[in-house]
Amino acid sequence: MNILPQQLNALDILNIFIEEHRICSPLDFEADVNFILNFNTTVSDWRCARDLMPWRPLSRFLNIEFNLTVSEQQWKAVLTPARKRTLRDVCELIAQHCTFTSVTPVQLLENSCLSASVFITLKKYLARRGVQVDELKPSTLIAPYLDTDFSAMIEQIGILARGNKVFEVLDFTSTTHLDNSFFNLPSTPIALETGSILTFRDVVEKIIAVNDPYRSCES
């Protein structure tokens, strides 16, 4: 039976951080888009590259992102001193305490469907992060959710994808050349470009694809 593995190891955590950096740093003028993260990257360099907060609020944020209950003292041991501690220390601590379980297919009309399970799991992860998911369907467009809950979306999609690339394109592009009354665009002169990933169904199928050649539904 096909499954979506979710027992995250230290390398998975590192890849999640790398993908977050790839997506988020171009949108933050104080981040270093060219910095290359690896296990030997110091916490200080990681924080500078991503324009992250000091260690104490960062530790609370990481607990929320990865659904952890790691104590402040445990975080302090891997986040300080920032010029000596490395991402390996951080990733190993997170991997040690992660409790994500693998996603298994559900039965739909006598078929085994992994995509339905992944969609349900993504909704659960987003709801845990405070995202309103009551009206969320596979056909729902992702752009409005990225607009209102960007951080939670990127984090939780990244966790399910185990740091693999889901968004080939994710950028803010100018729309000043368009007639807003015709395209029904907001008054802001930018829009989020997501390439071929337009709906939550697209997100789910890409998550499955990047985790390996699993088929979303099998007879």
Residue, then its C-alpha position, 0 to 999 in steps of 0.5 A: m500500500n502506498i503511503l506518504p512517509q512523515q517520520l522526519n529525520a534531520l536531513d528532512i528538517l534541513n531540506i525544509f529549512i532550505e526550501e523555506h529559505r528559497i521561497c521566503s528570502p527573495l520576499d524579505f529585503e533583509a534576508d540573504v537570498n544567495f546564502i547556501l544552508n547546510f548542516n554546518t551553517t551556524v545558527s547565527d548565519w542561518r538567522c541572518a540569511r533568513d532574517l530570523m528572530p532572536w533565539r528565544p522567540l525563534s524557539r517558540f516559533l519552531n515549537i509551533e511550526f513542527n508541533l513540538t513541546v521542546s523546553e526552552q532549556q533544550w532549545k537554548a542548548v542548540l540555539t546558543p551560542a549562535r556563532k558555535r551552534t549549527l543547523r545540525d544541532v537544531c535539525e537533530l533536536i527537531a527530528q528527535h521530538c517530531t511526532f508526525t505520522s505517515v499518511t496512508p490512503v483512505q478508501l473512496l468508492e472501493n478505491s485506495c486514495l492517497s490524495a484524499s488522505v494528504f488533503i485531509t492531513l494538510k487541512k489538519y496541519l493548517a487548522r492547527r496553525g490557526v488557518q480557517v479551513d472550514e470552506l477548504k476544498p481540493s478545488t479551492l485556489i491557494a493564492p488567497y490562503l498564501d495571501t492571508d496565511f503565507s507562513a503557515m502555508i509554506e511551513q505545513i506544505g514543506i513539512l508534508a513535502r519533507g522539504n522537497k520543492v512544491f512551488e517551482v514558481l512563487d513570486f510577487t509580480s507586477t499587475t500594473h499593466l492590467d485593467n483591474s476592473f477587467f481582471n477583478l484584481p485588488s487595488t494593490p499593484i502586485a499579485l502572487e504568481t504560483g506557476s502551475i500550482l493553482t489549487f489545493r488539489d495541485v498542491v496535494e498532487k505535487i506533494i505526493a509526486v515529490n515524495d516519490p512516484y506514488r500514485s494518488c489513487e489506485s484501483 
